[in-house]
Amino acid sequence: MPDPLADLAQLEGVPSAVASALDAVDAVLRDRGLRRLSPEQVAASLLLGARASAGLTGQADRWLPGAVRLSTELTTLAGTLRVAPAQALARAHVLVAQGQVPDEDLGRVRADGATTERLAGLTTLLTRPGAGSAVVLAAVVHAELADLAPFGTADAVVARAAEHLVLVSAGVDPRAAIPVEAGHADAGPAYGEALAGYATGSVAGVRAWLLHCATALGRGAELSALRSRTG
């Protein structure tokens, strides 16, 4: 089956950026998961990612508890995302937004036609078999959810988590120990600028977003709580 993201994965600079990011992850995880990781190390990296994601909202105190709750279920939700995306995303929203929105709004997406259609397309991308670039898929999922904002609250936190879920499910970061969210936060205003560029739909904007996401993954590896333990 043809990979619908294949052309994106071949945009100028993207293959080398993805390869560099994966090398950075491997340097920390010692060939993706072969390194023995303690629960404490993984927890520290998950917390770093949660803090970064909450901080990017501009309301860290409000969203940190939910971001932390979500971080503890990343590995569980990763498998669900590729077979039942709607279920995984709804659960992610429940975890993040609990206590911040009415209970009846938890996990509920807007019921308009445009949202339904776009989420259906995202579901197709996530559930299709294939060996395309997980980094590119993760980046597209992140941007699509952030731009669509299907829940109306906490969408950005859910979007960043969804990117991480794709990386976990693909075996890039099987223990969810690389805080890619911290890589995005470390980029400062460039994160929002790259996301806005993707939303334009231009080739240049999409390319810049993919390059940003690859850089964020590599930077997340460098910032990981595991980094000082490698060698």
N, C-alpha and C positions, 0 to 999 in steps of 0.2 A: 504494500500500500504506500503510495507516495506521501512524503512528509510535507504537510502544508506549510511548515516553517523552514523548509530547506533553503529557500531563497534568502530568507532573513539571516540564516546561519552563515551564509556565504557573502554577506555584505562586507565591503572593504574594512579590514581591520578586525572584524568580529572573530574569525577563526583563531587568530593569534592571541586575541584578548581572552577568549575562552580557555585556550590551552594554558596561558599564563596563570589564569585563576585556578584552574585544576591543579597545576603544579604547586601553587601556594597551599592549596588544601592538602595535597598529598604530603607536603613538607611537614605539615602539622600532624596529620593523622597517620603518617607512615603507610602510604598505600591504601588510603580510604578504609578505615575500620580495622586494620591489622594491629594497630597500636592498642595496647591495653589502657583503657581509660577508667579512672575511678569515678564513682557516682558524684563525688564532690567536685571533681574537675568539670564534668558535664553540667552539673547544676550551676556552677559559677559562670560558665559560658552562656547557658540559657538565661540566667539573670541579666547578664550583660546585654544580650539581645533584647530582652523584654524592656529593660530600662531605655535602651536606644530607641526602640519603636514607640514607646510611650512619650519619650522626649520629643520626637518628631511631630507629634500632634500639637505641640504648643501648650498642652494641658497635662503635663506629666503626672501630677498628683491624682488627677481624675482617672487616667487610663492605666496607670502602672499596675494596680491590683489585677485588673483583667488581663493585661498583657502577660503578667506572671502566671496567672491561671492557665492561659492558653499555652504558654511555653512548656508547661509540664505535660501537655497532651500532644505535643508535636509528633512524636514518633507513632503514637496510636492513630492520629488523624491522617498521617501520611499515606497509609495504605488505603484508607477510606476515600481519600481525595481522588485516587485514580480509578475507582470503580463506582463511587457514588458521590460525585462532587458536590451536589446540592446539600446532601446530608452533612458532609464534612464542613462546608462553609457555614451552614446554619449552626452547627455545633461551635465552630470558632467564634461566631458572633455572640452566641449565648455566653460563652466563657468570658469574652472581653466586655460585653455590655451589661452583664448582670449587675443589678443595683444602680445602673445609670439610666436605664430606659424602662418603661412599663413592661411587666412580664409578658404581656400579650404581643409586644413588639420584638421580643427576643427571637432571633433566628428567622425573622420574616422579611422577605424581600418585597420590593414594590411590585404591584401586580399590573403594571402597564405593559403594553405590547413590546415597546422598544427594549425594556429591561429583560423581559422573557426571551426575546429573540437573541439578544447578545449573550445572555447566560447559556442559552442552548448551544451557541457556537463555542463557548468556552468549555462546556461539558464535552463536546465532540473532541476538542483538542486534548483534554485531559484523559479521556477514556480510550482513545485510539491506541492500538499497539504500534510499536515502532522503536527505532533506535536513534532517533534524532537527538540533537543537542538538548540535554536537560537544562543547561544554563539559559539557553534561548527560550525554551518553553516556560521556565520559571519567571523569566523577565517579562514575557508577554502576559502571563497570568497575573502577575503583580500589577502591571500597568492597566490591564483591562478592568480589573476589580477596582483599582483606585480611581480610574476615570469614570466608570459606571456608577460607583457608590450605590450598590443595590439595596443596602440596608438602611441608608440614611443617617446612620451613626456608626462610629468606630470602623468605618470602611477602610481607612488607610491602615489601621493596625491589622485588620483581617487580610488585606492585600499583601502586606509584608510577610505575614505568617504563611500565606498561601505560596509565596515564592519559596520560602524555606521548606514547606511541605513537599513541593515538587523535588527539591534537591535531596531531601531525605528519602523519598520514595524511589528516586533514581539511583540511589547508592552513592551519590556524590558526597553526602554528609549523613551516613546511616544512623549515627547516634544523635543527630541534631546538635552537634558540638561546635559548629562553626557559626558564630553570630553574624550572619550576613546583614542583619538589621543594623548592627553597629557600623558595618561598612558604609551603609547608606547615610547614617547619621554623621559619620566622619567626613563625608563629602560637603557638608554644610549646604549653602544655597544651591549648589550644583545638583543636588538630588531633586529638588522641586523643579528646577529648570529643565532637567532631563525628562522628568515625568510630563511636564507641560509640552515638551517637544514631541513626545510620543503621541500625545492627545491630538496634535495637529494632523496626524495621519501621513505626514510627508516621509519620504524615504530617509531624508537627512535626520528628521526627528526620531524616527524609529531606530536608525543606526546609532545615533548618539545615546539613546536609552539603553540599547543592548551593550554598548561599550561601557556605559556607566555601571550596569549591573554586573558585568564581568569584573570590573575594577572593585566594586563593592564586595563581591565574594572573596576576591584575593585579599582585600583589606580586612575583611572580617576574619580571615584565617590569621592574619598578622596580629589582630587585636585579641584573638582568642585567649581565654584563660589557660589554654593548653600550651601556648607558645613557649613559655619559659621552661616547660618541662621536657621539651623535645631536645634531640641532639644525640 
